[in-house]
Amino acid sequence: MAKKKKERPEVFFTTEEAKKYWDGAVRRLKKLGDEAVELAKRGEQEIVKASKVGKLRLDIVGLRRKMEEKFKELGAKAYKLGIERKIDQPSVKKLSQEIKKIEREIKDKQSQINTLRKAEKKSSK
């Protein structure tokens, strides 16, 4: 024969004092839960901002590397033209324009980083 599990008896509030205590505990637990949710949301926002800044910084590193390559190419062409005593202005001008474009992209990404940081400071106040 299988033994029957003892069932727990239902607990009823027998006094008004016990009910007030229970209601207070429920309110405090709800408040604690709300605070935990708010803290998690703030943490998530910080992570998103940090990842955006990190990506922009990585983009800047890539753009700077690309710009350095263009400078090397520009220097090599200028050197070759100097050696050959030839002037090939269109190719030098094109490289210069590409370098200026990369510089603008770097400034734009740095501006985005500054905007994110300013928004972060405002939201933390």
C-alpha positions, 0 to 999 in steps of 0.5 A: 500500500502506498502512503498518502502524502500529507497535504499541507493545510491551507493557511488562513489569516486569523488576525488582522495583524498577520494580514498587515504583515503579509501585505507589507511583505508583498509590497516590499517584495514588489518594490524590490522587484521593480528596483531590480528591473530598473537596475537591469535596464540601466545596465543594459543601456550602459552596455549598448552605449559602450558597445556603440562607442567600441564599434566606432573606435574600431571603425576609426582604427580601420579608417586610420589604417586605410588613410596611412595606406593612402599616404604611403601610396601618395608618397610612393607616387610623388617620389616616383614622379620626382625621380622621373621628373614628371608631374601627374597631378590627377593621380596625386589629387585623387589620392589627396581627395581620398585621404580627406574623405577618410579624415572626414569619416574619422571626425564624424565617428569621433563626433558620434562618440562625443554625442554618445558620451554627452547623452550618457552624462545627461542620463546619469544625472 
